[in-house]
Amino acid sequence: MQTRAGARTGRPLTSAETALNQTATLEQIEKILDGIRPAVRADGGDIHFVSFQPDHGIVEVRLVGACYDCPMSVATLRAGIEYQLRHALPAVHSVEAVK
């Protein structure tokens, strides 16, 4: 992933720029999940952020509470969580639920 500075210059990113980008992405993921949590909590569940794999664009979350074994959890994951993260962050390609 390139920073705006890297994109302008065409040069590879330094390790410091890469770390800064990853930190910013993690903060944005948390912020987006914070916006989704009230609706999930209203139904008795919650979302825990587990990890982000920047090389593959995969966000891992843990669905807990009522979401853990809810038959609608796949819809929540894809149509809610994944849609919002992918829409806001080009670095995110998919969201996976982990146990």
Secondary structure, 3 states (H helix, E strand, C coil): CCCHHHHHHCCCCCHHHHHHHHHHHHHHHHHHHHHHHHHHHHCCEEEEEEEEECCCCEEEEEEEECCCCCCCHHHHHHHHHHHHHHHHCCCCCEEEECC
